Each structure stands twice: as structure tokens, then as C-alpha cells.
Amino acid sequence: MGESTTANFHHVRTMRKDSRLRRNWAKLRRNKAALFGGALLLIYLVTAVLAPVLFPGNPSAPNLAKSLERPSFDNPLGTDELGRSILGRIIYGSRVSLLIAVGVVSVGLLVGVPLGLISGYYGGKVDFGIQRVTDMMLAFPGFLLALALVAVLGVGLKNTVISIGISMVPIYIRLVRGCVLSVREEVYVEAARAVGTRDPGILMRHILPNVMVPITVQTSLGMGTAILFAAGLGFLGVGVQPPTPEWGAMLGSGRVYLFNSPHVATFPGVAIFLSVLSFNLLGDGLRDALDPRFKL
């Protein structure tokens, strides 16, 4: 009898979960802006994965004889000041930007989410200490904090990811803490405490799954912000260094030729704009689809 009841419970739970997923997917499909953002992101991902196929040559190899050529059949987006194909560098730059976005969000998740869980669940002196450090970090605008960290750590891809990732940590701490403060008072959390479940088990099994919706949305939006911050650092010359193809660095070097050869700066700028737009539109769509308070 007990085994039959347990099996029926798991069956009903699975059906409810499948029904919820179908409803969320239906809401996401009705959001045209989110679908457009997802399509842009898919193109972005495919371009990054198939970069060697789409552009077999070396995107960093100079060819001064073809410097600053305007868009043509041979070079659809023209060439830069060193004669390198702008299309090829944008294609390979998508790999760099995707790596930065994933790395930055990973740093934010691995550091910010646990601290937010601990701060919101335990409260007291632990919460006070974590929140005061968070306040100090939030006193700096995110980009300026990343710029200061790069100045301390040095330039390069790894330090760019670490610097921008640390600047994202307080956002995750505040977001998760706010969600935990409301979830920790729910009946199922009290029931878990009553049966003797330890705090790590409560945090991982009962609280974290119920705060995943805002974390998922913030992850999508954070990737767009990470690409924008990395492009800003590259534009200033303190991010990813040449000859690595990075959109912000391409935009920074192309600003010198903005009036004579505007294509050198225009196309990397468009690539930055579309990639950030895709993550923002998808993030807004996920928020509308996953949060039951939003109805299309």
C-alpha cells in the first residue's frame, strides 16, 4: 500500500512538472521579442562553434596591401587598418565574447549565490557582515569596479573575466538574499526543520530550487552585461589584448578611422549591440514565462 501511494505521488508530481514546463514554453513562444532574442543568440552560438568553418583563414594575419578596404565581394565587411578581414575577426570574436560571458556569470553564480543563501537564511551577524561588504562593492558603479580590478590584476582575458565577474557578485548576493528572506518562512521549510533536516540540506533541497527563477533570468541578463563591460574594457585598451579578435578592442582601434573608413568601427559595434540585445530580450522573455505573476 505504501509503495503504491509513493508511486502515485511521484507520478502526480511528474505530471505537474511537465504541465508547468509546457505552460512556460507556451508563454515563451507567444513572446515575439524573446523568440527574436533567442534566434539572435542561436546565430551567435552557431557562429562561435563553427568559426573555423565559416572563416578558414587566420583572422589575425595582417595584409597591409589590403588595409582599410571597403566592403566588397571578397571581404563582405571590408578590412581593418592592417588588412585583416573584419568579418573573420567578428566571427572569431564571438568565441571570445561567449567565453567571457560564460566565465563572468560562472564567477557571479559560484560566489554570489552561496553568499546570498547564507546571508538570507542565517541572518544576524552573518547577514550583517556579508551585506556591509556588498554595500561597499555596490558603492562603485559596476564598470568602474571592473576597471579598478583590471588595473590591479593586469590586462588579459583571464583577468578581464575575473574582474567583471567580481563586479557581478553583489548583484547575485542581493538578489538571492531577497528571495531567501521570503522563502525561508514557508511551511515546507518549517516542516523540514521539524523532521531534523540539517541546514545544508534545507538550503540545497528546499530553498535553492525555489529561487532558481530569478537566478535564471539574472544569468541571461548578466551575460549581456558581461559582453558590454568586456567591450568597454577592450575599447579603453585594458581588456583582451591584440591580436586576439575582441569586439571592444576592434571598436577602439577603428574609432581613429571613423570618418575615412567608418566600416572598421561600425560592424564591431553592431555585433556588440546585437549580442547584448539577444541576451536582454531572452532574459525579459524568461522572466515573463517563468514568473506566474506575469501574463501575456
C-alpha positions as CSV (number, residue, x, y, z in Angstrom):
1,M,0.0,0.0,0.0
2,G,2.8,2.4,1.0
3,E,4.7,1.7,-2.2
4,S,1.6,2.3,-4.3
5,T,1.0,5.6,-2.6
6,T,4.6,6.7,-3.1
7,A,4.5,5.8,-6.8
8,N,1.2,7.7,-7.3
9,F,2.7,10.7,-5.6
10,H,5.8,10.7,-7.9
11,H,3.5,10.2,-10.9
12,V,1.4,13.2,-10.0
13,R,4.5,15.3,-9.2
14,T,6.0,14.5,-12.6
15,M,2.7,15.3,-14.4
16,R,2.5,18.7,-12.6
17,K,6.1,19.4,-13.5
18,D,5.6,18.5,-17.2
19,S,2.4,20.7,-17.2
20,R,4.3,23.6,-15.8
21,L,7.1,23.3,-18.3
22,R,4.5,23.2,-21.2
23,R,2.8,26.3,-19.8
24,N,6.1,28.2,-19.5
25,W,7.1,27.1,-23.0
26,A,3.8,28.2,-24.4
27,K,4.2,31.6,-22.8
28,L,7.7,32.0,-24.1
29,R,6.6,31.1,-27.6
30,R,4.0,33.8,-27.6
31,N,6.6,36.4,-26.7
32,K,7.9,37.5,-30.1
33,A,10.6,39.7,-28.7
34,A,12.0,36.7,-26.7
35,L,11.9,34.5,-29.8
36,F,13.8,37.1,-31.7
37,G,16.4,37.3,-29.0
38,G,16.7,33.5,-28.9
39,A,17.1,33.4,-32.7
40,L,19.9,36.0,-32.5
41,L,21.5,34.1,-29.7
42,L,21.4,30.9,-31.6
43,I,23.1,32.5,-34.6
44,Y,25.7,33.8,-32.2
45,L,26.3,30.4,-30.7
46,V,26.5,28.7,-34.1
47,T,28.9,31.3,-35.3
48,A,31.2,30.7,-32.3
49,V,31.1,26.9,-32.7
50,L,31.6,26.9,-36.5
51,A,34.2,29.8,-36.6
52,P,36.9,27.7,-38.3
53,V,34.4,26.5,-40.9
54,L,32.9,29.9,-41.6
55,F,36.3,31.6,-41.9
56,P,39.1,29.1,-42.6
57,G,41.9,31.6,-42.6
58,N,43.8,33.3,-39.7
59,P,41.8,36.3,-38.6
60,S,44.9,37.9,-37.0
61,A,47.2,37.6,-40.0
62,P,47.9,41.1,-41.4
63,N,47.9,42.0,-45.1
64,L,48.9,45.6,-45.5
65,A,48.2,45.6,-49.2
66,K,44.5,45.4,-48.4
67,S,44.3,47.8,-45.5
68,L,41.1,49.8,-45.0
69,E,39.3,48.2,-48.0
70,R,35.6,49.0,-48.1
71,P,33.1,46.1,-48.1
72,S,33.4,44.0,-51.3
73,F,32.6,40.6,-52.6
74,D,36.0,39.2,-51.3
75,N,35.6,41.0,-48.0
76,P,31.9,41.4,-47.2
77,L,32.6,43.7,-44.2
78,G,35.8,45.2,-45.5
79,T,39.2,45.2,-43.9
80,D,40.8,47.0,-40.9
81,E,44.0,49.1,-40.8
82,L,46.2,46.0,-41.0
83,G,44.3,44.5,-43.9
84,R,42.6,41.8,-41.8
85,S,39.1,40.7,-42.6
86,I,36.6,42.4,-40.3
87,L,34.1,39.6,-40.9
88,G,36.6,36.9,-39.9
89,R,37.6,38.8,-36.8
90,I,33.9,39.3,-35.8
91,I,33.3,35.6,-36.3
92,Y,36.2,34.6,-34.1
93,G,35.4,37.5,-31.7
94,S,32.1,35.7,-31.0
95,R,34.1,32.9,-29.3
96,V,35.9,35.4,-27.1
97,S,32.7,37.2,-26.1
98,L,30.9,34.0,-25.4
99,L,33.8,32.7,-23.3
100,I,33.8,36.0,-21.3
101,A,30.0,35.9,-20.8
102,V,30.1,32.3,-19.5
103,G,33.1,32.9,-17.3
104,V,31.8,36.1,-15.8
105,V,28.4,34.6,-15.0
106,S,30.1,31.5,-13.5
107,V,32.1,33.7,-11.1
108,G,28.9,35.5,-10.1
109,L,27.0,32.3,-9.5
110,L,29.7,30.4,-7.7
111,V,30.5,33.3,-5.3
112,G,27.3,35.3,-5.1
113,V,24.6,32.6,-4.9
114,P,26.1,30.8,-1.9
115,L,26.8,34.0,0.0
116,G,23.2,35.2,-0.8
117,L,21.8,31.9,0.5
118,I,23.8,32.1,3.7
119,S,23.1,35.7,4.3
120,G,19.3,35.4,3.8
121,Y,18.9,32.1,5.7
122,Y,21.0,32.7,8.8
123,G,20.6,36.5,9.2
124,G,22.1,38.1,12.3
125,K,25.8,38.9,12.4
126,V,26.5,36.7,9.3
127,D,23.9,38.7,7.3
128,F,25.2,42.0,8.6
129,G,28.8,41.2,7.7
130,I,28.0,40.0,4.2
131,Q,25.7,42.9,3.4
132,R,28.2,45.5,4.6
133,V,30.8,44.1,2.2
134,T,28.1,44.0,-0.5
135,D,27.3,47.7,0.2
136,M,30.9,48.7,-0.2
137,M,31.1,46.9,-3.6
138,L,27.8,48.4,-4.8
139,A,29.1,51.9,-3.9
140,F,31.2,51.6,-7.1
141,P,29.4,51.5,-10.5
142,G,29.9,48.0,-11.9
143,F,32.1,49.1,-14.8
144,L,34.3,51.3,-12.6
145,L,34.8,48.4,-10.2
146,A,35.8,46.1,-13.0
147,L,38.1,48.8,-14.4
148,A,39.8,49.2,-10.9
149,L,40.2,45.4,-10.6
150,V,41.8,45.2,-14.0
151,A,44.2,47.9,-13.0
152,V,45.2,45.8,-10.0
153,L,45.2,42.3,-11.6
154,G,46.5,43.4,-15.1
155,V,45.1,43.1,-18.6
156,G,44.3,39.9,-20.5
157,L,41.4,37.5,-21.0
158,K,41.6,35.7,-17.6
159,N,41.8,38.9,-15.6
160,T,39.0,40.5,-17.6
161,V,36.7,37.6,-16.7
162,I,37.7,37.7,-13.0
163,S,37.3,41.5,-12.7
164,I,33.9,41.6,-14.4
165,G,32.8,38.5,-12.5
166,I,33.7,40.1,-9.1
167,S,31.8,43.2,-10.1
168,M,28.7,41.0,-10.7
169,V,28.9,39.2,-7.3
170,P,27.0,41.8,-5.2
171,I,24.1,41.7,-7.7
172,Y,23.7,38.0,-7.1
173,I,24.1,38.3,-3.4
174,R,21.3,40.9,-3.1
175,L,19.0,39.0,-5.5
176,V,19.3,35.6,-3.8
177,R,19.2,37.1,-0.3
178,G,15.9,38.9,-1.0
179,C,14.4,35.7,-2.4
180,V,15.6,33.6,0.6
181,L,14.1,36.0,3.1
182,S,10.6,35.3,1.8
183,V,11.1,31.5,1.1
184,R,12.7,30.6,4.5
185,E,9.4,31.3,6.3
186,E,7.4,28.9,4.1
187,V,5.6,26.0,5.7
188,Y,7.7,23.3,3.9
189,V,10.9,24.8,5.2
190,E,9.5,24.8,8.8
191,A,8.4,21.1,8.2
192,A,11.9,20.2,7.0
193,R,13.4,21.8,10.2
194,A,10.8,19.9,12.3
195,V,11.9,16.5,11.0
196,G,15.5,17.2,11.7
197,T,16.9,18.1,8.2
198,R,20.2,19.9,8.5
199,D,20.7,23.4,7.3
200,P,22.8,22.5,4.1
201,G,20.0,20.0,3.1
202,I,17.3,22.7,3.6
203,L,19.3,25.2,1.6
204,M,20.0,22.9,-1.3
205,R,16.8,20.8,-1.4
206,H,14.1,23.3,-0.4
207,I,15.3,26.9,-0.7
208,L,17.6,26.9,-3.7
209,P,15.2,25.3,-6.2
210,N,12.6,27.9,-5.2
211,V,14.9,30.8,-6.0
212,M,16.1,29.5,-9.4
213,V,13.7,31.6,-11.5
214,P,15.2,35.0,-10.6
215,I,18.7,33.5,-10.8
216,T,18.0,32.1,-14.3
217,V,16.7,35.5,-15.5
218,Q,19.6,37.4,-14.0
219,T,22.0,34.9,-15.6
220,S,20.7,35.7,-19.1
221,L,20.8,39.5,-18.4
222,G,24.2,39.2,-16.8
223,M,25.7,37.6,-19.9
224,G,24.6,40.7,-21.9
225,T,26.1,43.0,-19.3
226,A,29.3,41.0,-19.3
227,I,29.8,41.3,-23.0
228,L,29.1,45.1,-22.7
229,F,31.6,45.5,-19.9
230,A,34.3,43.5,-21.7
231,A,33.7,45.6,-24.8
232,G,34.1,48.7,-22.8
233,L,37.4,47.5,-21.2
234,G,38.6,46.4,-24.7
235,F,37.7,49.8,-26.1
236,L,39.8,51.5,-23.4
237,G,42.7,49.1,-24.2
238,V,42.7,47.4,-20.8
239,G,40.7,44.3,-21.6
240,V,41.5,41.5,-24.0
241,Q,44.7,42.5,-25.8
242,P,45.5,42.4,-29.6
243,P,45.9,40.4,-31.8
244,T,43.1,38.4,-30.1
245,P,39.9,39.4,-32.0
246,E,37.6,41.0,-29.5
247,W,34.8,43.3,-30.5
248,G,35.5,46.1,-28.0
249,A,39.2,46.3,-29.0
250,M,38.2,46.3,-32.6
251,L,35.8,49.2,-32.0
252,G,38.6,51.1,-30.1
253,S,41.1,50.7,-32.9
254,G,38.5,51.6,-35.5
255,R,37.5,54.9,-33.9
256,V,40.6,56.5,-35.4
257,Y,39.3,55.8,-38.9
258,L,35.6,56.6,-38.1
259,F,35.3,59.4,-40.7
260,N,37.5,58.0,-43.5
261,S,36.6,54.3,-43.1
262,P,33.5,54.0,-40.9
263,H,33.0,50.3,-41.5
264,V,36.1,49.5,-39.4
265,A,34.2,50.6,-36.2
266,T,30.6,50.2,-37.4
267,F,30.4,46.4,-37.8
268,P,32.1,45.5,-34.4
269,G,29.7,48.0,-32.8
270,V,26.7,46.3,-34.5
271,A,28.0,42.9,-33.3
272,I,28.1,44.1,-29.7
273,F,24.7,45.7,-30.0
274,L,23.0,42.6,-31.4
275,S,24.6,40.2,-28.9
276,V,23.7,42.3,-25.9
277,L,20.2,42.7,-27.3
278,S,19.7,39.0,-27.7
279,F,20.5,38.3,-24.1
280,N,18.3,41.1,-22.8
281,L,15.3,40.1,-24.9
282,L,15.7,36.5,-23.9
283,G,16.1,37.4,-20.3
284,D,12.9,39.5,-20.3
285,G,11.1,36.7,-22.0
286,L,12.3,34.1,-19.4
287,R,11.1,36.4,-16.7
288,D,7.6,36.7,-18.2
289,A,7.4,33.0,-18.8
290,L,8.7,31.7,-15.5
291,D,7.1,34.2,-13.2
292,P,3.4,33.3,-12.7
293,R,2.7,36.9,-11.9
294,F,3.4,37.9,-15.5
295,K,0.7,37.1,-18.0
296,L,0.9,37.7,-21.8
